[in-house]
């Protein structure tokens, strides 16, 4: 897999990469597996991109926005609704994984420990995991659970990249300050990808760049 980077690319190469991302995400994307325990995980295969973040950060909405579908991943205003790892096959080149949110205070303790334990065990031990997209809500301060998630991923040497969500609801100055704050935090983790992606599933902001980035992590297209 060849990761997308605009650095050193000609305009024609960049346009081709963007088009490849558009085509991949406009193609078939189907739910094929849901796992509530490590023993239920599907066998490793295609490169997997996991979407992680606090409850109600917008993981499901982002996946729906990326694929141009309204209800591929279930989005809800009720935090903690996603309580299993949901796997989606994207064009037989990538697997998108919608993960349970962390930090949902109202969940029963046993349930919270069970699904958050599954999430972190998956992140630490999945051989087909290509990258974790760690979602942060641009409107709110970075929470302690977010810092703990970064530390865990870093210790496990799992490559992760921060995606700021809901950026359409933040003014330019505040968004600039948020990006600077996140960049300083990311710089302290060796496993973190340094590029921060700014997105909005509502307005479409940054979705083209995110599609292109993810397409660069996928398996080869069928000949």
Secondary structure, DSSP 8 states (H G I E B T S, - for coil): ------TT--HHHHHHHHHHHHHHHHS-EEEEEEESSGGG-----S-EEEEEEBTTSSHHHHHHHHHT-SSSS---SSTT---SEEEEEETTTEEEEE---B--TTS-HHHHHHHHHHHHHHHHH-TTEEEEEEEEETTS---HHHHHHHHHHHHTT--EEEEEE-GGGS-HHHHHHHHHHHHHHHTT-TTB-S--EE--TTT-TTHHHHHHHHHTTS-----
